Amino acid sequence: MTRSADTHCPYCALQCAMTLTPTGAPAGRPDATTDAAAAPVTVAGRDFPTNRGGLCKKGWTSAELLTAPSRLGAPLVRGADGALHETSWDEALDLVATSLRGIRSAHGADAVGVFGGGGLTNEKAYLLGKFARLALGTSRIDYNGRYCMSSAAAAGNRAFGVDRGLPFPLEDLDGAETVLLLGTNVAETMPPFIGHLAGAQAAGGLVVVDPRRTATARLTDDGRGLHVQPVPGTDLPLLLGLIHIVIAERLVDLDYIGSRTVGFDRVRRSVAAWWPERVQSVTGVAALTLKRLARRLASGANTYILTGRGVEQHVDGTDTATAAINLALLLGLPGRAGSGYGTLTGQGNGQGGREHGQKCDQLPGYRKIVDPEARAHVARVWGVSPDVIPGPGVPAVELLKLLGAPGGVRALMVHGSNLVVSSPNVLDVRAGLERLDLLVVCDFFLSETAALADVVLPITQWAEEEGTMTSLEGRVIRRRRALTPPDGVRDELWILHELAERLGSTAAFDTDPEAVFEELRLASEGGIADYSGIDYAMLDRGDAAYWPFPRGGESTPRLFVDRFAHADGLARLVPVAVRESARPVATGDEITLITGRLLEHYQSGAQTRRVPELLAARPELIASLHPATGLRLGIEDDDRVEVSNVRGIVHCRARLTPDIRPDAVFLPFHYGDEQTANLLTSDEVDPISAMPEFKTNVVGIRRLASV
Ligand code: SF4
């Protein structure tokens, strides 16, 4: 089957709309009779509220993923010679099922772990959670969204009683006079987004907080906006200082605080000591700048505060996101027309992926797995006793520490994650994977993680499958098939179905995405993320479907208009404090490592490094350093350098740029093997959300002798 299909980009959470038109060229990896350069579809941007026809270069080149020469075309099984060899689907699945059964009977059900991904469709994420709990009987499932959104999600749940990245449609930003972007570089990570910042830019109200002068920060170069460049890792003191000023200068919306929130007095007391001069001494941001910023945020009617990974990927990420929410609440922004607070989801289905059961503590519908009512509801939908559903597992980093450990995980199934590139403290993760009795990886390519696997199962890509995704707005959208998948690959729904049968599960594991979605609707009904009123037919008509969307009810594009999701309808102002011991501090010649993203690559780069145009633009890891740092350390532009700490060593080229502070080095995390930035990141986690620290690790850096 080949047909033109209106669908969305395979990459980030903006989920730009695109139309794929088959060209007649064969799908799948090229062989001697096909032209490697001929893409089987053309990609055209399609008008949609988030992207308005625009795509970034990742979207424009996405068709090349379909015929990348390294695309897997048959299951791989590791042979006695230690190499991976192609085999049949039956043989691969029989081997996986037999091994899983053996490990389970020898070590118990929790000896099998499952690691999911924020790029899986809602249907896959839902079925994977069900598969783990019913077919495998394990509690040990979590996913890579733990590295992405978990702290912001925890903060949102704590403050509002619900976690939806943007609780309003993106188009609302068009009317903004002031937008505060905290630790997000949308101009590179999701370029069409910046179209929604034009109003704030024109009004002189675009404010970017980032230790780097990113492409987004440069949007303020006309002098009308503001780029605030704090010391890395001081986002929380900065926000506490802004709250202090807002309170001290009586900029608080007292009517809103009185009618819509609780906890003001405790927050007021908690920031009393964060006077502007003290904040200046900690953050490096001038007290006058802080005051100017606080007044700007309070001055207009249409103000938005948005957070991204820069302030969230910390060991105090939940508290930092909470401080941003506190600031927004004090200004009366959430739920007020033309204003708001939100967090910008990164992965393609980062929102839906965290709603339907991939998280270790959740069941579909964003239900708590420890809640007896939630368990009873989902058990009814699954046709089992609630007792059959395992209790809570452990979050991602802890799960990875259990790999091959006594009493830990002996087998791991990985879906939509490249663990040895994207996880913190990669050397330990790699060692854990190598200790396993069985590693099964589902992927399109032989990613760095798949290369370690005992069994690799090749899967369909976005242009070859049906399903739904939930964008950063909480809007459910359709992924549609334009191409028949190549012969040798399979949909993950089919894989889970086949494995469940082989494992003797009596639960239903449908292979039809629409049927799975119908079950997801039932399972989510009455939950926080209620999808029960949404069906494929309405999505195919183009109806806007923002959750919660109860059966017989309506879409909810804007949350918090009248009430928050806590039982009393009020938002929580939660006092937070700086934990001095939370992060290591650079001393002597040490420097703070910031990891992040580039325009040309997505996540671990497993896909985008296989697109020639993207790889040519950003072929290798580059360490960005300030010229003053280069001078201090004897490093010149284009020198090869060693970046290291107690966890690992990375060799790469240096680029000297004034766009970064002298106390920091930036490494993108899109590269594998010896260029993996996460060789250097810590697996210490935020005690509330289990988010690791990706933004302020301490490293040494030195010039390598020329060769
Ligand atoms: Fe795809 Fe994101 Fe680029 Fe849009 S911004 S084309 S969704 S990668």
Residues whose N, C-alpha, C, O or C-beta is under 5 A from the ligand:
A	BS01	SF4	C9 Y11 C12 L14 Q15 C16 L55 C56 K58 G59 T189 M190 P191 P192
